[in-house]
Amino acid sequence: DWTSESFVETTVAELKQQLGTDHVIMALSGGVDSTVAAVLLHHAIGERLHCFFVDHGLLRKGEYEQVLDSYKNMGLNIKGVNAKELFFSRLAGISEPEQKRKIIGSSFIDVFDEASKEIQKELPEGAEAKWLGQGTIYPDIIESISVKGPSATIKSHHNVGGLPDYMKLKVVEPLKTLFKDEVRRVGKTLEIDSTILGRHPFPGPGLAIRVLGDITEEKVRILQEADDIYIRNLKESGWYDKVWQAGTIFLPVQSVGVMGDERTYEHVVALRAVGSLDGMTADWIHLPYDLLAKISNEIINHVKGINRVVYDISSKPPATIEWE
Ligand code: XMP
């Protein structure tokens, strides 16, 4: 029978065997998967694991600081990399979802390349980082296989598929046989903080795929404010832990409203909350009307530029969790 304790024991032993005295480089996302994978690697190779966390400017409000903070005391050798400008400039004017993912994927690779060169320079004489650590889990593999099918292009998960050949890094993916709930159990066994383990999944391309249409810093900022109100209310009302994933989507339409005796013509955001086991299917959550009313009022009253909030009542299939 599968237990998280025996998984940790065997995996750490296997990683020690596989990696020997090699160094591993890893980009963390602040999410459950990459964190659990990193801690397993840390148990196996200690100081020879080198992590960094990229700020692409498309994270949630305050997330970059919070994530770096939460890694601080976990012994993970982590560096923050600010790459906002690079991502925003490359994404400017791009609306097509797959193109956004491709740009983000290749920009991640460029940032990664740069950061790993820095890391290589700091290694002891003669040492070389030969491995790339990744938090890939089983459903990621399934979804990207379906993406590559000839007829059904769903979404190209930017984080699956590895790096270009020239980087010559071998990939180590300690969680690739696990489902999300198993990853959380492993994380608990590793005594990872519950605020990290309880985090909702968040897509690698971040808010880029929640700003429908072209991306500007201003739209991202408005979305971050609205999303912050939404997520805070979910936490305060106890709904955050009952929901598998929630997020706010910035729609590419404007709508007419009134404010005092002025006509407004402003932005619309959609709120999404789903229940799921592994993200492959999902049901929309029946949040209480009172809670939705409170969130809607707060967003409309506090976030300048938004005059309408809608709630997404679609399940997957056919509607995917993300809108892009
Ligand atoms: P969908 O929208 O396909 O999402 O129903 C299923 C799960 O995958 C996440 N997702 C992504 N994660 N890169 C990621 O790392 C991506 O490009 C991507 N697209 C979707 C989504 O947030 C949900 O948890």
Residues whose N, C-alpha, C, O or C-beta is under 5 A from the ligand:
A	BS01	XMP	S156 H157 H158 N159 P201 F202 P203 G204 P205 G279 T320 I321 E322
